[in-house]
């Protein structure tokens, strides 16, 4: 997920993300989150304990590394 330009947040968007997660829960293996905001990094720290997939945060300047990690 590329969250570099994320601005704002709505309950509808959160619900859509939740519904997606429930639908594909067992299929998720890796989630790479790209961002530059401290709260995003914190949410990854918390969420990785709740999600069966391996979740990693990458700073915005590490996009290639984030994509490479997903591929291996």
N, C-alpha and C positions, 0 to 999 in steps of 0.2 A: 504494500500500500504506500503510495506516495502522498504524504501529508504535508509536503513543503509549503504549498500555497493554501492550506486549509485556513479558512476564515469563517468563524461562526459554527454553530452546531444547533441542530433542531431535534426535537423529540421524534419526529417522523424519521429522520435519518438514523437515529439511534435504534429505532424499532426495526427499520429495514436491515441494518447491520445484524441485529439480534436474530431476526428471522433467517437471514442468510446463514449465520453460524449454526443455528439449530438444524437447518436443512442439510448442511454439508459437514456437520460435526465430525463424523467418522472418516471423512475423506481428507481432512486437513492434516498435512504432514509438516509443512513449514510455512511460517508467515514472516515476511520481511517487512519491516515498517521503517520508512524513510522520513525523517523530519528534522526540524530545527528548533522545536519548542520543548522546554523542560517538562511541561505537563504531559506531553506525548511520551517522552522517555519514562516518566513515572508510571503512566498507565500501562506501558509494556511490562514493567517490572511487576506490577500487580496481576495483570491479565495472564501472563505466562503460567501462573500457578493454577488458573482456572480452565485453560484450554489444553486439549490433548496434543496439540501441535507444538513443535519447537518454534518459539517466537524470539526474534532478535530485532533490536533497534539499531539503525544506522544513521549517523549524522548526514545531513543533506549533501555534503561534499563527497560521500562514500557510495554513491549510487551504483557504480560498476561493481563494487565489492558486494553490495546487497543482492544484486542480480546474480552474480557468480555463486554466492552462497546458496541461493535457491536452486541452482542447477546441479549442485553436487549432492 
